[in-house]
């Protein structure tokens, strides 16, 4: 049975090894390369899997990786595949990192399950890469339907997107579903998400490639009826207080990248006007509500849809180990049986069946920031 040692800090990552008892050499290893919240969700999955019944010997290895840049993801992936017995990895935390690392995993025939990566390109990276959410071709169509539902007689759209694999991919998936005669895009503005500079005034210079003052002016000139934000919450948090005057009543609809907004320590009151897409309604079932409560009790922060998806991904890998899979190809074969020679996997977040491209069929719900959820 695995035990849980003290965390060991490395120069740029945190690496954890949870060693399984038993004398068998090189037991299969479950790796995680993701944010701390994903690692915590996998920790619960490991504990629950062991409690559910006898498990063969296995190890787990955790690498903390939160960057949207390629280099840290490549370093983390290289660290994990160098571990003898590495069979599957939960990761990474975003589309850019998942795509960057995917070639390492596919070359080494290590299964990769990305909990929340949605970039369409991920479907093409290789046979060992899976994900727990549908590609942005589905999200783009969903966002367009939300706009059409809110403005059935037409309305101008301002599109602000992060200039990386995630943002560009989602923008490309969205635009074909917006009728330019009914919902014209009057502003199409990219931004970057480099590390924020501490102490910088958001109205002076650029922050993460997003010049707030010029962005607000561009929005005022465009006179949109709705703002679509295809990016992450930190940058939107900087710009929200400045959307005043003619922009004060313009609704803001965000992509799933905003799902971590409740974790912002400096969230501004203007979040009350924002709605965004989410993968899972955490109120939908007693099991999901219980998971959220357990996560909060254990880690003093709310477990949201992303953590539930990471939990399900880990439980699937651990069930493959329980069934005798020891290598990446054997784990892949186990996953591909769902909905074919075996029933769909019944997870917390719903039934899972993977396509040949490693995608799942899953819809979206619309959510909003709820003050008080963050610790």
C-alpha positions in Angstrom: 0.0 0.0 0.0 1.4 3.5 -0.8 2.5 5.8 1.9 2.8 9.6 1.7 6.2 11.1 2.5 7.3 14.7 3.0 7.4 16.9 -0.1 10.8 17.5 -1.6 11.5 20.9 -3.2 13.5 21.0 -6.4 14.9 24.1 -8.1 11.9 24.8 -10.4 9.4 22.1 -9.5 8.2 20.0 -6.6 8.7 16.2 -7.1 7.0 13.7 -4.9 7.4 9.9 -4.9 4.8 7.8 -3.1 6.4 4.4 -3.0 4.4 1.3 -3.0 5.1 -1.6 -0.7 6.1 -4.9 -2.2 9.3 -6.4 -3.6 8.4 -6.4 -7.3 10.8 -4.3 -9.3 9.6 -1.3 -11.3 5.9 -1.4 -10.4 3.7 0.8 -12.7 3.9 4.5 -11.9 1.2 7.1 -12.1 2.6 10.6 -12.7 1.1 14.0 -12.3 2.4 17.2 -13.9 0.0 19.9 -12.9 -1.0 22.6 -10.4 -1.2 21.8 -6.7 -5.0 21.6 -6.8 -4.8 18.8 -9.4 -2.2 17.0 -7.3 -4.4 17.2 -4.3 -7.3 15.7 -6.3 -5.1 12.8 -7.4 -4.1 12.3 -3.8 -7.7 11.7 -2.9 -8.1 9.4 -5.9 -5.1 7.3 -4.7 -6.5 7.0 -1.2 -9.9 6.1 -2.4 -8.6 3.5 -4.9 -6.6 1.8 -2.1 -9.6 1.9 0.2 -11.8 0.3 -2.4 -9.9 -3.0 -2.4 -6.6 -4.7 -2.9 -4.3 -3.0 -5.3 -1.1 -4.4 -6.9 2.1 -2.6 -6.1 2.3 0.8 -7.8 4.1 4.1 -7.4 3.1 7.7 -7.9 5.3 10.7 -8.8 4.1 14.3 -8.6 5.7 17.3 -10.4 4.3 20.8 -9.7 3.8 22.6 -13.1 1.5 25.6 -13.4 3.1 27.5 -16.4 1.4 28.2 -19.7 4.9 28.1 -21.4 6.4 25.1 -23.2 9.8 24.9 -21.5 8.6 24.1 -17.9 6.1 21.5 -19.3 8.9 19.8 -21.3 11.1 19.7 -18.2 8.3 18.2 -16.1 7.5 15.6 -18.8 11.2 14.7 -19.1 11.5 14.3 -15.4 8.5 11.9 -15.2 9.3 9.7 -18.2 12.8 9.1 -16.8 11.3 7.3 -13.8 11.4 3.5 -14.3 7.9 2.1 -14.7 6.2 5.3 -15.7 3.0 4.2 -17.4 0.6 7.2 -17.3 0.6 10.9 -16.5 -2.2 13.2 -15.4 -1.4 16.5 -17.0 -0.8 19.2 -17.8 -2.7 22.2 -16.3 -3.5 23.9 -19.6 -3.6 23.3 -23.4 -0.2 24.9 -24.2 1.6 22.8 -21.6 -0.3 19.6 -22.5 0.5 20.0 -26.2 4.1 20.8 -25.6 4.7 17.7 -23.4 2.5 15.4 -25.5 5.3 14.4 -27.9 7.5 13.2 -25.1 4.8 11.0 -23.7 3.8 9.6 -27.1 7.4 8.9 -28.1 7.9 7.0 -24.8 4.4 5.4 -25.1 3.3 6.8 -21.7 -0.4 7.5 -21.5 -1.3 11.2 -20.9 -4.7 12.3 -19.6 -5.2 16.1 -19.6 -8.0 17.0 -17.2 -9.0 20.3 -18.8 -7.0 21.0 -22.0 -9.4 21.9 -24.8 -7.2 23.1 -27.7 -8.4 21.3 -30.9 -4.8 20.5 -31.8 -4.5 18.2 -28.9 -6.8 15.7 -30.7 -3.9 15.2 -33.2 -0.9 14.9 -31.0 -0.7 11.1 -30.7 -2.5 7.9 -29.7 -1.3 8.0 -26.1 -2.8 11.5 -25.3 -6.4 11.6 -23.9 -8.4 14.3 -22.3 -11.4 14.6 -19.9 -13.1 17.4 -21.8 -14.3 18.0 -25.4 -12.2 20.1 -27.8 -12.9 23.7 -28.3 -14.9 22.9 -31.5 -17.6 22.1 -29.0 -16.9 25.1 -26.7 -16.8 27.5 -29.6 -20.2 26.4 -30.8 -21.6 26.6 -27.2 -20.3 30.2 -26.8 -21.9 31.2 -30.1 -25.2 29.7 -29.0 -25.1 31.6 -25.7 -24.6 34.8 -27.6 -27.5 34.0 -30.0 -29.7 33.2 -27.0 -28.9 36.5 -25.3 -29.2 38.6 -28.5 -31.6 36.7 -30.8 -32.2 39.9 -32.9 -28.5 40.5 -33.3 -25.7 42.1 -31.4 -22.1 43.2 -31.8 -19.3 41.1 -30.3 -16.0 42.2 -28.9 -13.6 39.2 -28.8 -10.6 39.3 -26.4 -8.4 36.2 -26.5 -5.1 35.0 -25.1 -2.5 34.6 -27.8 -1.5 31.0 -27.1 -2.6 27.5 -28.2 -5.7 27.7 -26.0 -6.9 31.2 -27.0 -6.1 30.9 -30.7 -7.7 27.5 -30.9 -10.8 28.6 -29.2 -11.1 31.7 -31.3 -10.8 29.6 -34.5 -13.5 27.3 -33.2 -15.8 30.1 -32.3 -15.7 32.4 -35.3 -17.4 30.0 -37.8 -20.4 29.8 -35.5 -21.0 33.6 -35.3 -23.1 34.9 -38.2 -21.3 38.1 -39.2 -24.6 39.6 -40.4 -26.3 39.0 -37.1 -23.5 39.0 -34.5 -20.6 40.8 -36.1 -17.2 40.8 -34.4 -16.4 44.5 -34.0 -13.2 44.0 -32.0 -10.8 41.1 -32.3 -8.0 41.7 -29.8 -5.3 39.2 -28.6 -3.1 39.5 -25.5 -0.3 37.6 -23.9 -0.1 36.0 -20.5 3.5 36.3 -19.4 4.1 36.6 -15.6 2.5 39.7 -14.1 5.0 42.3 -12.9 4.6 43.0 -9.2 3.6 46.5 -8.3 2.8 47.7 -11.8 0.0 50.1 -12.3 -2.5 48.5 -14.7 -3.0 51.8 -16.5 0.7 52.4 -17.1 2.4 50.2 -19.7 1.6 46.6 -20.6 0.8 43.9 -18.1 1.1 40.4 -19.6 0.9 42.0 -23.1 -2.5 43.6 -22.2 -2.4 47.4 -22.1 -5.5 48.0 -20.0 -6.0 51.7 -21.0 -5.7 51.0 -24.7 -8.0 48.0 -24.4 -10.7 50.0 -22.7 -10.5 52.7 -25.3 -10.7 50.1 -28.1 -13.8 48.6 -26.4 -15.4 52.0 -26.1 -14.8 52.7 -29.7 -16.1 49.3 -30.8 -19.4 49.8 -28.9 -20.1 46.0 -28.4 -23.2 44.5 -27.1 -21.3 41.6 -25.5 -17.7 41.0 -24.6 -16.3 37.5 -25.1 -13.2 36.7 -23.0 -11.2 33.7 -24.1 -8.5 33.7 -21.5 -7.8 33.3 -17.8 -9.0 35.2 -14.8 -5.9 37.1 -13.7 -5.9 39.5 -16.7 -9.6 40.0 -16.7 -9.4 40.8 -13.0 -7.1 43.7 -13.9 -9.4 45.1 -16.6 -12.8 44.7 -15.0 -12.7 47.8 -12.7 -12.0 50.0 -15.8 -15.0 48.9 -17.8 -17.1 51.9 -16.7 -19.3 54.4 -18.5 -20.6 53.1 -21.8 -19.2 49.7 -21.0 -20.7 49.3 -17.5 -23.7 47.4 -18.7 -22.1 45.3 -21.4 -22.4 41.6 -20.4 -19.2 39.6 -20.3 -19.2 35.9 -21.3 -16.0 33.9 -20.7 -14.6 30.6 -21.7 -13.8 27.7 -19.4 -10.4 29.5 -18.7 -12.3 31.6 -16.1 -13.3 28.6 -14.0 -10.6 29.3 -11.5 -11.9 32.8 -10.8 -13.1 31.9 -7.3 -9.5 31.2 -6.3 -8.4 34.8 -7.0 -7.1 36.4 -3.8 -7.7 39.9 -5.1 -10.9 39.4 -7.0 -12.7 42.7 -7.7 -16.4 43.2 -7.1 -17.1 43.6 -10.8 -16.9 39.8 -11.2 -20.6 39.8 -10.5 -21.2 40.8 -14.2 -19.2 37.9 -15.6 -20.5 34.5 -16.6 -18.4 31.7 -18.0 -18.5 28.1 -19.3 -17.8 25.2 -16.9 -17.4 21.5 -17.6 -19.3 20.1 -14.7 -22.1 21.4 -12.5 -20.7 20.6 -9.0 -24.3 20.7 -7.6 -25.6 18.1 -10.1 -25.2 14.9 -7.9 -24.7 14.0 -4.3 -21.3 12.5 -5.2 -20.0 15.7 -6.7 -21.2 17.7 -3.7 -19.6 15.2 -1.3 -16.3 15.4 -3.3 -16.4 19.2 -3.0 -17.0 19.0 0.7 -14.2 16.4 1.2 -11.8 18.5 -0.8 -12.6 21.6 1.2 -12.2 19.8 4.5 -8.9 18.2 3.5 -7.2 21.1 1.6 -9.1 24.2 2.9 -10.0 25.2 -0.6 -13.0 24.4 -2.8 -12.7 21.5 -5.2 -14.3 22.7 -8.5 -14.9 20.9 -11.8 -11.2 20.8 -12.8 -10.3 18.9 -9.6 -13.2 16.4 -10.1 -12.0 15.7 -13.6 -8.5 15.1 -12.4 -9.8 12.8 -9.7 -11.7 10.8 -12.3 -8.7 10.6 -14.6 -6.5 9.2 -11.8 -9.2 6.7 -10.8 -9.3 5.4 -14.3 -5.6 4.9 -14.4 -5.6 3.2 -11.0 -8.4 0.8 -12.2 -6.1 -0.1 -15.1 -3.4 -0.9 -12.6 -5.9 -3.0 -10.6 -6.8 -4.9 -13.8 -3.1 -5.8 -14.3 -1.9 -3.0 -16.7 1.7 -2.3 -16.1 2.8 -0.3 -19.2 1.6 2.7 -21.2 0.3 0.5 -24.1 -1.6 -1.7 -21.6 -3.1 1.3 -19.9 -4.1 2.7 -23.3 -5.8 -0.6 -24.2 -7.7 -0.5 -21.0 -9.0 3.0 -21.6 -10.0 2.3 -25.1 -12.3 -0.6 -23.9 -14.7 1.9 -22.3 -18.0 1.8 -24.2 -16.7 -0.9 -26.5 -15.8 -4.3 -24.9 -16.7 -2.9 -21.4 -19.2 -0.4 -20.1 -18.4 3.4 -20.1 -16.4 4.4 -17.1 -18.8 5.7 -14.4 -17.0 8.7 -12.9 -17.9 11.5 -10.5 -18.3 13.8 -13.5 -20.3 11.4 -15.6 -19.8 8.5 -18.0 -16.5 8.5 -20.0 -15.9 7.0 -23.4 -12.9 8.0 -25.4 -12.9 8.5 -29.2 -10.1 7.2 -31.3 -8.5 10.7 -30.9 -8.7 10.5 -27.1 -11.6 13.0 -26.7 -14.7 12.5 -24.7 -18.3 13.7 -25.3 -19.2 16.2 -22.7 -21.3 19.4 -22.8 -20.9 22.7 -20.9 -22.8 24.5 -18.2 -22.8 28.3 -17.6 -21.5 29.4 -14.3 -20.7 32.6 -12.5 -18.2 33.8 -9.9 -19.7 33.2 -6.4 -18.0 35.3 -3.7 -17.0 33.4 -0.6 -16.1 30.2 -2.4 -12.4 31.0 -2.4 -10.5 30.3 0.8 
